[in-house]
Amino acid sequence: ERIRIAGALYEKSSDGAHLVRVKANKTLNLQKERALKKLREAREKNKRSRASQQLCTFFSRLGRCSRDKCPFIHDPERVAVCRMFLRGACNDEKCPFS
């Protein structure tokens, strides 16, 4: 646990009885770590929001998706059409594409 007193950063000693001043470069490293963490979180959030705007390639091609929590859009209006059906040769009554 850390505490800031009069602009200086202190942390508990190993025995927990005293406060020990943290060196300046250690403080900078802590600030860098926090900044990098925020940057990673922002990138991850952006990645998730982009995924939620794109179509699921598995669902679009196959008409089904095996992922439990797929972040992509499953639009039944945009499922690929059966190539055999286009030729008039699809005999599968359960074909999801025709």
PABA-333535 format. One record per atom (N, C-alpha, C): atom name; x, y, z. Coordinates in steps of 0.001 Angstrom, whole numbers, plus 500000, padded with zeros to 6 digits. Example, Ala and Ser with C-alpha at 12.3 -4.5 7.8 and 13.67 -1.06 7.14 Angstrom:
! residues 2
ATOM  atom    east   north      up
ATOM     N  513190  494310  507800
ATOM    CA  512300  495500  507800
ATOM     C  513200  496700  507800
ATOM     N  512850  497750  507080
ATOM    CA  513670  498940  507140
ATOM     C  512900  500030  507870
END
This chain:
! residues 98
ATOM  atom    east   north      up
ATOM     N  500843  498825  500000
ATOM    CA  500000  500000  500000
ATOM     C  500889  501239  500000
ATOM     N  500550  502214  499208
ATOM    CA  501341  503434  499076
ATOM     C  500517  504638  499490
ATOM     N  501231  505672  499942
ATOM    CA  500579  506910  500356
ATOM     C  501462  508077  499940
ATOM     N  500838  509170  499546
ATOM    CA  501569  510355  499133
ATOM     C  501450  511409  500240
ATOM     N  502605  511888  500717
ATOM    CA  502650  512912  501759
ATOM     C  503524  514048  501242
ATOM     N  502950  515240  501144
ATOM    CA  503660  516443  500692
ATOM     C  504389  516202  499372
ATOM     N  503747  515519  498453
ATOM    CA  504315  515300  497134
ATOM     C  505263  514120  497039
ATOM     N  505655  513528  498160
ATOM    CA  506560  512374  498152
ATOM     C  505748  511106  498362
ATOM     N  506189  510027  497727
ATOM    CA  505480  508759  497807
ATOM     C  506156  507851  498823
ATOM     N  505350  507275  499718
ATOM    CA  505858  506390  500762
ATOM     C  505131  505058  500689
ATOM     N  505811  503995  501147
ATOM    CA  505175  502693  501261
ATOM     C  505571  502055  502584
ATOM     N  504811  501062  503008
ATOM    CA  505108  500381  504268
ATOM     C  506416  499613  504161
ATOM     N  507145  499581  505271
ATOM    CA  508370  498782  505307
ATOM     C  508004  497306  505332
ATOM     N  508998  496450  505169
ATOM    CA  508729  495016  505106
ATOM     C  508085  494488  506385
ATOM     N  508433  495078  507550
ATOM    CA  507813  494632  508801
ATOM     C  506480  495337  509062
ATOM     N  506167  496375  508254
ATOM    CA  504893  497066  508367
ATOM     C  504836  498105  509460
ATOM     N  505962  498380  510123
ATOM    CA  505964  499313  511250
ATOM     C  506326  500734  510831
ATOM     N  506993  500917  509714
ATOM    CA  507485  502238  509327
ATOM     C  507077  502545  507886
ATOM     N  507140  503830  507549
ATOM    CA  506962  504250  506170
ATOM     C  508336  504492  505565
ATOM     N  508532  504021  504342
ATOM    CA  509799  504186  503644
ATOM     C  509526  504962  502370
ATOM     N  510347  505985  502102
ATOM    CA  510156  506801  500916
ATOM     C  510525  505995  499664
ATOM     N  509673  506079  498653
ATOM    CA  509885  505368  497403
ATOM     C  510788  506226  496529
ATOM     N  511752  505594  495897
ATOM    CA  512677  506326  495030
ATOM     C  511938  506889  493823
ATOM     N  512480  507960  493265
ATOM    CA  511825  508679  492169
ATOM     C  511627  507789  490944
ATOM     N  512654  507007  490567
ATOM    CA  512502  506185  489369
ATOM     C  511466  505080  489571
ATOM     N  511309  504622  490803
ATOM    CA  510276  503629  491091
ATOM     C  508893  504258  490912
ATOM     N  508776  505540  491288
ATOM    CA  507519  506258  491107
ATOM     C  507207  506422  489625
ATOM     N  508228  506747  488835
ATOM    CA  508026  506887  487395
ATOM     C  507590  505575  486770
ATOM     N  508188  504485  487220
ATOM    CA  507790  503171  486700
ATOM     C  506334  502879  487019
ATOM     N  505921  503267  488222
ATOM    CA  504528  503065  488615
ATOM     C  503602  503872  487718
ATOM     N  503983  505110  487421
ATOM    CA  503173  505953  486540
ATOM     C  503129  505369  485133
ATOM     N  504242  504864  484653
ATOM    CA  504281  504239  483330
ATOM     C  503377  503020  483285
ATOM     N  503433  502211  484337
ATOM    CA  502590  501015  484397
ATOM     C  501121  501384  484336
ATOM     N  500732  502411  485071
ATOM    CA  499330  502847  485062
ATOM     C  498919  503345  483681
ATOM     N  499793  504126  483051
ATOM    CA  499492  504654  481720
ATOM     C  499366  503515  480703
ATOM     N  500273  502538  480775
ATOM    CA  500208  501398  479860
ATOM     C  498951  500565  480095
ATOM     N  498566  500424  481356
ATOM    CA  497353  499667  481672
ATOM     C  496125  500346  481062
ATOM     N  496054  501681  481199
ATOM    CA  494931  502418  480615
ATOM     C  494922  502282  479098
ATOM     N  496096  502333  478484
ATOM    CA  496206  502194  477039
ATOM     C  495745  500817  476580
ATOM     N  496177  499767  477295
ATOM    CA  495744  498399  476952
ATOM     C  494235  498248  477089
ATOM     N  493665  498816  478158
ATOM    CA  492222  498723  478366
ATOM     C  491464  499441  477248
ATOM     N  491968  500609  476839
ATOM    CA  491310  501362  475764
ATOM     C  491377  500593  474452
ATOM     N  492526  499974  474169
ATOM    CA  492654  499182  472943
ATOM     C  491705  497995  472952
ATOM     N  491616  497325  474093
ATOM    CA  490731  496163  474210
ATOM     C  489276  496576  474028
ATOM     N  488899  497697  474610
ATOM    CA  487527  498189  474477
ATOM     C  487223  498535  473024
ATOM     N  488172  499183  472357
ATOM    CA  488009  499541  470952
ATOM     C  487895  498288  470089
ATOM     N  488695  497286  470407
ATOM    CA  488671  496030  469657
ATOM     C  487304  495353  469791
ATOM     N  486758  495346  471023
ATOM    CA  485451  494732  471246
ATOM     C  484348  495485  470519
ATOM     N  484413  496827  470513
ATOM    CA  483355  497599  469865
ATOM     C  483396  497414  468348
ATOM     N  484615  497294  467774
ATOM    CA  484720  497034  466336
ATOM     C  484169  495661  465989
ATOM     N  484430  494685  466845
ATOM    CA  483952  493326  466591
ATOM     C  482436  493283  466603
ATOM     N  481806  494066  467472
ATOM    CA  480355  494031  467566
ATOM     C  479683  494671  466355
ATOM     N  480444  495338  465492
ATOM    CA  479886  495965  464308
ATOM     C  480135  495145  463047
ATOM     N  480880  494041  463148
ATOM    CA  481207  493226  461987
ATOM     C  480387  491944  461982
ATOM     N  480184  491409  460787
ATOM    CA  479460  490143  460658
ATOM     C  480359  488983  461038
ATOM     N  479780  487959  461615
ATOM    CA  480510  486735  461954
ATOM     C  480754  485962  460661
ATOM     N  482016  485713  460341
ATOM    CA  482330  485021  459087
ATOM     C  481841  483577  459104
ATOM     N  481889  482933  460260
ATOM    CA  481409  481548  460350
ATOM     C  479908  481482  460099
ATOM     N  479155  482392  460736
ATOM    CA  477708  482395  460568
ATOM     C  477337  482774  459135
ATOM     N  478068  483718  458561
ATOM    CA  477763  484160  457194
ATOM     C  478014  483058  456177
ATOM     N  479061  482263  456399
ATOM    CA  479400  481198  455455
ATOM     C  478614  479919  455705
ATOM     N  478523  479542  456981
ATOM    CA  477973  478227  457317
ATOM     C  476541  478249  457841
ATOM     N  476057  479429  458232
ATOM    CA  474706  479516  458784
ATOM     C  474645  479160  460245
ATOM     N  475802  478939  460864
ATOM    CA  475862  478642  462299
ATOM     C  477235  479062  462820
ATOM     N  477301  479255  464126
ATOM    CA  478551  479667  464767
ATOM     C  478743  478814  466012
ATOM     N  479932  478262  466172
ATOM    CA  480181  477358  467299
ATOM     C  480682  478079  468553
ATOM     N  480887  479373  468468
ATOM    CA  481367  480124  469639
ATOM     C  480245  480306  470644
ATOM     N  480596  480224  471933
ATOM    CA  479592  480415  472981
ATOM     C  479142  481872  473059
ATOM     N  480102  482765  473164
ATOM    CA  479786  484193  473268
ATOM     C  480473  484932  472132
ATOM     N  479942  484812  470950
ATOM    CA  480539  485428  469775
ATOM     C  480244  486934  469781
ATOM     N  481287  487776  469668
ATOM    CA  481073  489225  469699
ATOM     C  480595  489792  468359
ATOM     N  480524  488956  467319
ATOM    CA  480166  489437  465994
ATOM     C  478669  489298  465743
ATOM     N  478190  489946  464697
ATOM    CA  476762  489977  464368
ATOM     C  476372  488698  463620
ATOM     N  475255  488089  464039
ATOM    CA  474697  486904  463378
ATOM     C  473388  487329  462700
ATOM     N  473493  487714  461449
ATOM    CA  472341  488205  460698
ATOM     C  471850  487122  459745
ATOM     N  470675  486530  460006
ATOM    CA  470168  485459  459137
ATOM     C  469856  485940  457721
ATOM     N  469674  487244  457531
ATOM    CA  469417  487790  456193
ATOM     C  470678  487782  455333
ATOM     N  471844  487654  455959
ATOM    CA  473105  487725  455222
ATOM     C  473873  486408  455218
ATOM     N  473168  485306  455313
ATOM    CA  473802  483990  455247
ATOM     C  474024  483641  453779
ATOM     N  475135  483003  453495
ATOM    CA  475468  482632  452114
ATOM     C  474403  481717  451527
ATOM     N  474232  481799  450241
ATOM    CA  473256  480965  449542
ATOM     C  473949  479679  449098
ATOM     N  473239  478570  449186
ATOM    CA  473767  477264  448803
ATOM     C  474064  477243  447299
ATOM     N  475289  476881  446964
ATOM    CA  475691  476839  445552
ATOM     C  474928  475770  444778
ATOM     N  474675  474653  445467
ATOM    CA  473906  473576  444809
ATOM     C  472464  474037  444563
ATOM     N  471904  474831  445499
ATOM    CA  470552  475351  445349
ATOM     C  470475  476283  444136
ATOM     N  471511  477094  443934
ATOM    CA  471526  477998  442780
ATOM     C  471536  477222  441461
ATOM     N  472140  476040  441479
ATOM    CA  472169  475189  440279
ATOM     C  470908  474341  440153
ATOM     N  470089  474358  441231
ATOM    CA  468879  473545  441250
ATOM     C  469151  472104  441609
ATOM     N  470277  471837  442263
ATOM    CA  470666  470465  442550
ATOM     C  470761  470164  444039
ATOM     N  470284  471042  444916
ATOM    CA  470365  470800  446365
ATOM     C  469177  469934  446777
ATOM     N  469459  468730  447286
ATOM    CA  468414  467796  447696
ATOM     C  468283  467709  449212
ATOM     N  469092  468450  449935
ATOM    CA  469069  468408  451401
ATOM     C  467930  469275  451915
ATOM     N  466936  468632  452543
ATOM    CA  465786  469369  453042
ATOM     C  466132  470236  454248
ATOM     N  467225  469895  454961
ATOM    CA  467634  470644  456136
ATOM     C  468737  471662  455810
ATOM     N  468976  471925  454570
ATOM    CA  470040  472844  454152
ATOM     C  469701  474256  454641
ATOM     N  470588  474858  455455
ATOM    CA  470289  476202  455996
ATOM     C  470487  477309  454974
ATOM     N  471017  476985  453800
ATOM    CA  471335  478021  452824
ATOM     C  470300  478192  451726
ATOM     N  469397  477232  451578
ATOM    CA  468430  477344  450482
ATOM     C  467092  477874  450952
END
